[in-house]
């Protein structure tokens, strides 16, 4: 009887100690982790002081939010074009011109927003910091792509760890 109670007690403790997968902290979403990594890398690469970071990131986050909204608008416009293509309807030249104009206008607004943001950094960042910021986005995205390519090249699963070498199997893939 004591063993049964002890067993139930251990089981209940084990079950309650497991994290609730549905109630993850907000930082567990890949997009948010990526944004945090980006902010960390920006702070490091630009060598921002605490004061500079306090002024820079609210502006930067506002710009990013506007760009995301513009990207959503573009996707919506292009989605309507795809729907027409998929439904088999003929797209007139006038419709295509309108869609092209809308998408181009959004691209122009994004470029203007980025340009204005960069110009507004004059009173916040040094010339050297602005120069490093200018190439940051491209370098960051390239580093992400490279990391993803490297991850895709690595074999996954149990086979990765169980290699047969000279008739002997070793879990880490090294020869005996």
Protein Blocks (a to p, Z undefined) as FASTA:
>chain_A
ZZmmmmmmmmmmmmmmpccfklccfklpfklmmmmmmmmmmmmmnopafklmmmmmmmmm
mmmmmmmmmmmmmmmmmmmmmmmmmnopacdfklmmmmmmmmmmmmmmmmmmmmmmmmmm
mmmmcfklmmmmmmmmmmmmmmmmmmmmmmmmpcgdjklmmcceehiacfklpaZZ
